[in-house]
């Protein structure tokens, strides 16, 4: 097993387990001297998946592999159904006001 330093992982390309390019690793979030999550700078084409945000924090539990590339579980990303239901809930709340 080859151990990588966190500094070696920064800047790595991030792909989903479906093989889609997602972005690059910007930073590791540490809690109690362990990696808690990763801040990912999202690529232009993937920003539509997360509502136009430029970055996202992926919990370390969703990381599938760290080697030459950084592989994340696709379930870490919000689904289109989740986004549309959130928009409907917000619209209903606004109408009630």
Buried (B, 14 or more C-beta within 10 A) or exposed (E): EEEEEEEEBBEBBBBBBEEBEBBBBBBBEEEEEEBEBBBBBBBEEBBEBBEEEEBBEBBBEBBEEBEEEBBBBBEBBEEEEEBEEEEEEEEEEEEEE
